[in-house]
Amino acid sequence: MPYGVFADAVLIIHLCFVFFVVLGGLLALRWRWVAWLHLPAAAWGAVVEIAGWMCPLTPLEVAFRRAAGQAVYETSFVERYLLPLVYPSALTRETQTVLGALLVAVNIAVYGAVWRRRTGRKP
């Protein structure tokens, strides 16, 4: 079986989900129905970050990599793939909490703009 391909597919899906969690609210500025998909995704992302949980996609990817005989990692998806892109040092619990809070704050601002557009109110 092509477990390596499955692992890469899970990685791509995970990365797309993270981008949707962070930036999906901007899509709701154009298409309001996206909010019905984005709000639960953003809530999940914030809870995972703030609570320090590991997304279920991470162990799934690791299991596929292990089955493919590839090197596996023992950290979270954020620590393994995103942290090196954004931060030069290791992810701390405090940084993870800040990222979750920042996610909530950005989405409150975006959905405030969505609400203002929908109701026709000016800021």
N, C-alpha and C positions, 0 to 999 in steps of 0.2 A: 504494500500500500504506500501511497505517496504521502507519508506523514509529514515530511518536510514542507510539502506544498500546503498541507492543511495548517501547519504551524504558521507559515507565512500569511495565509489567508486570515487566520485569527488575528495576527498582528495588524494587518491592514484594516480589518473591521474594527479592531480596538482603537487604532489611531483615528479612523474616521469618526468613531463614536466620541472620542475625546474632543476632537475639533468641533463636532456638532454640539456637545455640551457647552463648550466655551463660546462659540460664535453663532450657534443656532438661533439665538434670540434676534440676531440681526436679520435673519431670513423672515422672521415674523413681522418685521417692518414692511416687507413687500407682500408676503402671503400670510394672512392672519391665522389660517388653519394650521400652520407649522407650530404655533404655540401649543397646540394639543399634543404634539409629539415632543416638543422641546422642553416644556416645563417638567414633565416627569423625568426626562433624561437629565436635566440640569439638577433636579432635586436629588436624584440618585448619585450624580457626580459629586455634589456638595457633601452629602452624607458620607460617601466613601472616603472623601478627603478628610473631613472634619473628624470622623470617628476612627480613622486610621485603618479602615477595612481594606481588604484586597479584593479587587474586582474578580469575579469568577472567570473572566476571559484569560487572566494571567495564568492560573494553574492549568487551564485547558491548553494554552499555547505550550507551556512547559511539558505537559504530558505528550503532546504531539512531537515536540523536539526530542524528548527522551525516547519515544518509540522509533523515531527516525535515526537514532544514534548520534544526534547532534549535541553540542554542548548546551547545558541548561543553566538557568540562573535562579538564584534563591531570593531575589528582591522583587518588588512590585513592578508593574509595567511602567509607572511614572518614573521610578528610580532607574530602571534599566534603559528606557528609550527616550523619555522626555527630559528628564533632569539634566543629562549631559548636554542637551541642546540649549537649555535655558540657564542652568546654574553650573558653575564650575566645581562646586564642592558637593558633598553628599547631602541628600535630602534629610532634614531633621523633622521631628514631630511638629515643632513650632512652625517651620516653613510650610509643612503640609496643611496645618490648620489655617495659616494665612492664605494659602492658595484656595482653600475651600471657602473662606470668608470673602475673598476677592471675587470668586465665581458668583457668590450670592449677590454681592454689591453690584457687579457689572450687569447681572440679569435684572435686578431691580431697576436700574437706570434704563436699560433697553426696554423693558416692559412698561415702564412709565411713559416712554416715548410712544410705544405702541398704543397704550391707553389714550394718551393725548390725541394721537392721530385719529383714533376710532371715534372719540367723543367730540373732536373738533375744538378741543380746548387749547389755548396757548399757554406756554410755560410762564 
